[in-house]
Amino acid sequence: MRRLGSPLLVLGVLLCLMLGLSAGAVPLSLQEVWSGVWRSDADAAVIVRQLRAPRVLLAFLVGGSLGVCGAALQAMIRNPLAEPYLLGLSGGAGLGAVIAIASRMAGPWAVPLAAFIGALAAVGLVYRLSLVVGRRLDPRVLLLSGVVVGSFAGALMSAIIVLSDATGVRNAFLWLLGGFGSASWKSLGVFAAYAILPLAIIGLSARSLDLIALGEEPAHHLGAEVERTRRVIYLCTALLTAAGVAACGIIGFVGLVVPHAVRTVSRPLHRTLLPMVFLAGGSFLVLADVVSRTVVRPLELPVGVITALVGVPLFALLLRRTLA
């Protein structure tokens, strides 16, 4: 089953990418998509190359990155409900990005950098709130702290958007719900530049994540540097989440849904799990974007709405199992 899983997953990724290129306000056949990709003189070339290709690739990279963040956080915190949105990372990143927009910070790197600072501030606050007696981290309190910090950040974002007179800030509500309508090759390149290093570091931390998932004491005895790994994972997930928020807004529950879906097929070590989650997360967000573009065509639903419709029921189910 595991030998068949990887080829089937790769085939599924290719099918999702082709579907993403063909779906939209102007539906294209697979033949038109193929011609648009390889022939610059084809009628569909502009639609495929300039509009849909960067959008689909950005959705794939963001979805894969959020999935990896969720898998890493779940192992590190040993809580099946952990993911960037529920731990307040997305809210902190969104607040930083909104402050940057309201302050009229220029340059393609300004908003991602501000989002990263906001995500780090949210991580620090959530971590401090989650420490109990003896400076011991309680995973259950960590999740509640993340929800509180995320809600507080969301309230501040709403206030800034309402009160600010900066151009474009008042139209940021749709951006806060997540979407790829403004995707371009430039935004794809900026996100990739931010994402490649933290993704590589998380991948290299796979063995440490395997050990930490067993518990802190066993991990210490087996040679894992728990505190160092925790700081590195927090930093990498904050950077990935910030880059995703800056590129497409706040999209929740991808890091919750995808790792659990992959684990239902198999329970591999993280060196295998993380690549599978990346591919599955990218495919999931591409499909969510396809649904957002087609379900009320020619209008578009925010992608965050689609992922929430899938993620909230799963969250409720996992919460019930966790508390049972």
C-alpha positions as CSV (number, residue, x, y, z in Angstrom):
1,M,0.0,0.0,0.0
2,R,2.8,2.4,0.9
3,R,4.6,1.6,-2.4
4,L,1.5,2.5,-4.3
5,G,0.8,5.6,-2.2
6,S,3.6,7.8,-3.4
7,P,3.0,7.3,-7.2
8,L,-0.8,7.7,-6.7
9,L,-0.1,10.9,-4.7
10,V,2.1,12.3,-7.5
11,L,-0.5,11.4,-10.1
12,G,-3.1,13.2,-7.9
13,V,-0.9,16.3,-7.7
14,L,-0.6,16.4,-11.5
15,L,-4.4,16.0,-12.0
16,C,-5.0,18.8,-9.4
17,L,-2.6,21.2,-11.2
18,M,-4.3,20.5,-14.6
19,L,-7.7,21.0,-13.0
20,G,-6.6,24.3,-11.5
21,L,-5.3,25.5,-14.9
22,S,-8.5,24.5,-16.7
23,A,-11.2,25.8,-14.2
24,G,-12.2,29.4,-13.9
25,A,-14.5,32.1,-15.3
26,V,-13.5,30.9,-18.8
27,P,-13.3,27.1,-18.7
28,L,-10.6,25.5,-20.7
29,S,-10.3,21.9,-22.0
30,L,-7.2,19.9,-21.1
31,Q,-6.1,20.2,-24.7
32,E,-6.4,24.0,-24.5
33,V,-4.5,24.0,-21.3
34,W,-1.7,21.8,-22.8
35,S,-1.5,24.1,-25.8
36,G,-1.4,27.2,-23.6
37,V,1.5,25.8,-21.6
38,W,3.7,24.8,-24.5
39,R,2.6,27.1,-27.4
40,S,2.9,30.9,-27.0
41,D,0.7,31.4,-30.0
42,A,-2.2,29.4,-28.7
43,D,-5.5,31.2,-27.8
44,A,-5.3,30.1,-24.2
45,A,-1.7,31.0,-23.7
46,V,-2.3,34.3,-22.0
47,I,-5.0,32.9,-19.6
48,V,-2.8,29.9,-18.7
49,R,0.6,31.5,-18.5
50,Q,-0.1,34.9,-17.1
51,L,-3.2,34.3,-15.0
52,R,-3.7,30.7,-13.9
53,A,-0.2,29.3,-13.8
54,P,1.1,31.6,-11.1
55,R,-2.2,31.3,-9.2
56,V,-2.1,27.5,-9.2
57,L,1.5,27.3,-8.3
58,L,1.2,29.8,-5.5
59,A,-1.8,27.9,-4.1
60,F,0.2,24.7,-4.3
61,L,3.2,26.1,-2.5
62,V,1.2,27.8,0.2
63,G,-1.0,24.8,0.8
64,G,2.1,22.5,1.0
65,S,3.8,24.9,3.4
66,L,0.8,25.2,5.7
67,G,0.5,21.4,5.7
68,V,4.1,20.9,6.7
69,C,3.7,23.6,9.5
70,G,0.7,21.7,10.9
71,A,2.5,18.3,10.8
72,A,5.6,19.8,12.5
73,L,3.6,21.6,15.2
74,Q,1.5,18.6,16.0
75,A,4.6,16.5,16.6
76,M,6.4,19.1,18.6
77,I,3.5,20.0,20.8
78,R,2.1,16.5,20.8
79,N,-1.4,17.9,20.2
80,P,-3.5,16.7,17.2
81,L,-5.3,20.0,17.1
82,A,-2.1,22.1,16.5
83,E,-1.9,24.1,13.3
84,P,-0.8,27.7,12.5
85,Y,-4.4,29.2,12.4
86,L,-5.5,27.7,15.7
87,L,-2.2,28.6,17.5
88,G,-2.5,32.3,16.6
89,L,0.3,32.4,14.1
90,S,-2.0,33.4,11.2
91,G,-3.7,36.0,13.3
92,G,-0.4,37.6,14.4
93,A,1.0,37.5,10.8
94,G,-2.2,39.1,9.5
95,L,-2.0,41.8,12.1
96,G,1.6,42.6,11.2
97,A,0.7,42.7,7.5
98,V,-2.3,45.0,8.1
99,I,-0.1,47.4,10.1
100,A,2.4,47.5,7.3
101,I,-0.3,48.2,4.7
102,A,-1.9,50.9,6.9
103,S,1.6,52.5,7.4
104,R,2.1,52.5,3.6
105,M,5.3,50.5,3.8
106,A,6.7,50.2,0.3
107,G,8.5,47.3,-1.4
108,P,7.6,43.7,-2.1
109,W,9.4,42.5,1.1
110,A,7.9,45.0,3.6
111,V,4.5,43.2,4.1
112,P,6.1,39.7,4.5
113,L,8.6,41.0,6.9
114,A,6.0,42.8,9.0
115,A,3.9,39.6,8.9
116,F,6.8,37.6,10.1
117,I,7.4,40.0,13.1
118,G,3.7,39.7,13.9
119,A,3.8,35.9,13.8
120,L,6.9,35.8,16.0
121,A,5.1,38.1,18.5
122,A,2.1,35.8,18.5
123,V,4.3,32.8,19.1
124,G,6.1,34.4,22.0
125,L,2.8,35.5,23.6
126,V,1.1,32.1,23.1
127,Y,4.2,30.4,24.5
128,R,4.3,32.6,27.6
129,L,0.6,32.2,28.3
130,S,1.0,28.4,28.0
131,L,3.7,28.0,30.7
132,V,2.3,26.5,33.9
133,V,3.9,25.9,37.2
134,G,7.6,24.9,36.9
135,R,7.8,26.5,33.4
136,R,6.3,23.3,31.9
137,L,4.5,23.7,28.6
138,D,0.9,22.4,28.7
139,P,-0.3,21.4,25.1
140,R,-4.0,22.0,26.0
141,V,-3.3,25.4,27.4
142,L,-1.2,26.2,24.4
143,L,-4.2,25.6,22.1
144,L,-6.5,27.8,24.1
145,S,-3.8,30.5,24.3
146,G,-3.5,30.3,20.5
147,V,-7.2,30.8,20.0
148,V,-7.3,33.8,22.4
149,V,-4.3,35.5,20.8
150,G,-5.7,34.8,17.3
151,S,-9.1,36.3,18.3
152,F,-7.4,39.4,19.8
153,A,-5.3,39.9,16.7
154,G,-8.4,39.6,14.5
155,A,-10.1,42.3,16.6
156,L,-7.1,44.6,16.2
157,M,-7.0,44.0,12.5
158,S,-10.7,44.9,12.1
159,A,-10.2,48.1,14.1
160,I,-7.2,49.1,12.0
161,I,-9.0,48.4,8.7
162,V,-12.0,50.5,9.8
163,L,-10.0,53.4,11.1
164,S,-7.2,53.6,8.5
165,D,-7.5,55.8,5.5
166,A,-4.7,54.1,3.6
167,T,-5.5,53.1,0.1
168,G,-6.6,49.6,-0.2
169,V,-6.9,48.9,3.6
170,R,-10.7,49.2,3.7
171,N,-10.8,46.5,1.0
172,A,-8.6,44.1,3.0
173,F,-11.5,42.2,4.5
174,L,-11.6,39.8,1.5
175,W,-7.9,39.4,1.8
176,L,-8.2,38.5,5.4
177,L,-10.4,35.6,4.4
178,G,-7.8,34.3,2.0
179,G,-7.6,34.2,-1.8
180,F,-5.4,34.0,-4.8
181,G,-7.0,36.6,-7.0
182,S,-4.0,38.8,-7.0
183,A,-1.5,36.1,-7.6
184,S,1.4,36.9,-10.0
185,W,4.8,35.5,-10.9
186,K,6.3,38.2,-8.7
187,S,4.3,37.2,-5.6
188,L,5.1,33.5,-6.4
189,G,8.8,34.4,-6.5
190,V,8.6,36.4,-3.2
191,F,6.8,33.5,-1.4
192,A,9.3,30.9,-2.8
193,A,12.2,33.0,-1.6
194,Y,10.8,33.1,1.9
195,A,9.7,29.5,2.0
196,I,12.6,27.4,0.7
197,L,14.9,27.8,3.7
198,P,12.3,27.0,6.5
199,L,10.9,24.1,4.5
200,A,14.4,22.7,4.2
201,I,15.2,23.2,7.9
202,I,11.9,21.5,9.0
203,G,12.7,18.6,6.7
204,L,16.2,18.2,8.2
205,S,14.5,18.2,11.7
206,A,12.5,15.1,10.8
207,R,14.3,12.8,13.2
208,S,14.1,15.2,16.1
209,L,10.3,15.5,15.5
210,D,10.0,11.7,15.6
211,L,11.7,11.7,19.0
212,I,9.8,14.7,20.4
213,A,6.5,13.1,19.4
214,L,7.3,10.3,21.9
215,G,7.5,12.8,24.7
216,E,10.1,15.2,26.1
217,E,11.8,12.9,28.5
218,P,12.2,10.0,26.0
219,A,13.4,12.5,23.4
220,H,16.1,13.8,25.9
221,H,17.3,10.3,26.6
222,L,17.5,9.5,22.9
223,G,19.7,12.5,22.2
224,A,17.2,15.1,20.9
225,E,17.8,18.8,21.7
226,V,14.2,19.5,22.6
227,E,14.4,23.2,23.4
228,R,16.6,24.0,20.4
229,T,14.3,22.0,18.1
230,R,11.2,23.8,19.6
231,R,12.7,27.3,18.9
232,V,13.7,26.3,15.3
233,I,10.3,24.9,14.5
234,Y,8.5,27.9,16.0
235,L,10.8,30.2,13.9
236,C,10.3,28.2,10.7
237,T,6.5,27.8,11.0
238,A,6.2,31.5,11.8
239,L,8.2,32.5,8.7
240,L,6.2,30.1,6.5
241,T,2.9,31.3,7.9
242,A,3.9,35.0,7.5
243,A,4.9,34.4,3.9
244,G,1.6,32.7,3.2
245,V,-0.5,35.5,4.8
246,A,1.4,38.2,2.9
247,A,0.9,36.3,-0.4
248,C,-2.8,35.3,-0.1
249,G,-4.3,36.4,3.2
250,I,-5.3,34.2,6.2
251,I,-6.2,30.6,5.2
252,G,-7.0,28.3,8.1
253,F,-7.3,24.6,8.8
254,V,-5.0,23.4,6.0
255,G,-2.4,22.4,8.6
256,L,-5.1,20.5,10.5
257,V,-6.9,18.7,7.7
258,V,-4.0,17.5,5.6
259,P,-1.7,15.8,8.1
260,H,-4.6,13.9,9.6
261,A,-5.7,12.8,6.1
262,V,-2.2,11.6,5.2
263,R,-1.9,9.7,8.5
264,T,-5.1,7.8,7.8
265,V,-3.4,6.3,4.7
266,S,-0.1,5.5,6.5
267,R,1.8,6.5,9.6
268,P,5.3,7.0,8.3
269,L,8.2,8.7,10.0
270,H,8.5,12.4,9.5
271,R,11.2,12.1,6.8
272,T,8.4,10.5,4.7
273,L,5.4,12.2,6.2
274,L,6.5,15.7,5.6
275,P,7.0,15.4,1.8
276,M,3.6,13.5,1.5
277,V,2.0,16.3,3.5
278,F,3.5,18.9,1.3
279,L,2.1,17.3,-1.8
280,A,-1.3,16.6,-0.3
281,G,-1.5,20.1,1.2
282,G,-0.7,21.8,-2.1
283,S,-3.3,19.6,-3.9
284,F,-5.9,20.4,-1.2
285,L,-5.5,24.1,-1.5
286,V,-5.5,24.0,-5.3
287,L,-8.8,22.1,-5.2
288,A,-10.2,24.6,-2.6
289,D,-9.2,27.4,-5.0
290,V,-10.9,25.7,-7.9
291,V,-14.1,25.4,-5.8
292,S,-13.9,29.0,-4.9
293,R,-13.7,30.0,-8.5
294,T,-16.4,27.8,-9.9
295,V,-19.1,27.3,-7.3
296,V,-20.7,30.8,-7.8
297,R,-19.1,31.6,-11.1
298,P,-18.3,34.3,-12.3
299,L,-17.9,35.5,-8.7
300,E,-15.3,34.1,-6.4
301,L,-15.6,32.9,-2.8
302,P,-12.7,33.5,-0.4
303,V,-10.6,30.3,-0.3
304,G,-10.5,30.6,3.5
305,V,-14.3,30.0,3.5
306,I,-13.8,26.7,1.6
307,T,-11.0,25.4,3.9
308,A,-13.0,26.4,7.0
309,L,-16.1,24.5,5.8
310,V,-13.9,21.4,5.6
311,G,-11.7,22.1,8.6
312,V,-14.3,23.1,11.3
313,P,-16.2,19.7,11.3
314,L,-12.8,17.9,11.5
315,F,-11.7,20.2,14.3
316,A,-15.0,19.4,16.2
317,L,-14.5,15.7,15.7
318,L,-10.8,15.8,16.8
319,L,-11.7,18.0,19.8
320,R,-14.4,15.5,20.9
321,R,-11.9,12.6,20.6
322,T,-9.2,14.5,22.5
323,L,-11.5,15.4,25.4
324,A,-13.1,12.0,25.6
